[in-house]
């Protein structure tokens, strides 16, 4: 069972410039495609193997799972994995996010509504305020929460005992977590970009659920251009479907997929307009760097979070850029890709 706590906007549509209706459509799309078991969760093999042992051991000891921290760029399956873990542990999942817990009272009401063995998922946990975070420590460690009742000189501290619960935190910025919070998680998981093999399996699975007629080469084309990110492949699959419906009686062939993706501004290695603008500015305007992130953000007039969480991690992983002590530098691959070499 899943309960959404507070009016935390579901993150499935985040990092997109969609209208509210389109965003709602995206949320429904991603929820319908979300794996709900270890079996249906594709890729991240080593991590999944470890998590299977972790869940089995907790079940054997009849204990709640230890607290888990999931780190990795957006859209790689952190929320999905929280759902899977709760499902596999047969626990009720409560979901919220760091910014939604905007004061201690919200945290108190969240924690006191939990039952023994429940899972509390906090997305963007690096965005908790310092006060809320400090109050989370005793809850995580000793399953207690300290409240002050009354005002001024009559205020008195009351300690509430909490049921043993599991906190699953997700973050795109593990480096922004404070040491004390990081250390209170018993299991640290890094989620990586998916390789081509796994992306193909993800696109195939999603196409099957959406009952789409798609050729293998169409699958490969979408998988290859999805930045190793399931959220992107699901979104692209949906867009490509529109083109196939209009131009090809619903059949997604390689040609239709390639045409649709070209029209959406996604190039043959999966870079989108923002990625290419980043590389062009770095390579041409700044002669390949080094350039500090502040300067890049200003030159692109983009949100810093998008640059640091979405754009750069993929460009770094793919070897387009490198990070040095003096800033970002463009590597040969960038010059070749932009036709500057
Ligand atoms: P995050 O929380 O890391 O931003 P999500 O868990 O919301 O990412 O994943 C986005 C979408 O991608 C999900 O709705 C799901 O359909 C799909 N997805 C994520 N991980 C996987 C996976 N391992 N296998 C298949 N689909 C996945």
Boltz pocket constraint, residues with backbone or C-beta under 6 A from the ligand:
constraints:
  - pocket:
      binder: B
      contacts: [[A, 11], [A, 12], [A, 29], [A, 30], [A, 31], [A, 33], [A, 34], [A, 35], [A, 40], [A, 41], [A, 42], [A, 43], [A, 72], [A, 73], [A, 74], [A, 75], [A, 76], [A, 77], [A, 78], [A, 79], [A, 80], [A, 81], [A, 170], [A, 202], [A, 230], [A, 231], [A, 234]]
      max_distance: 6.0
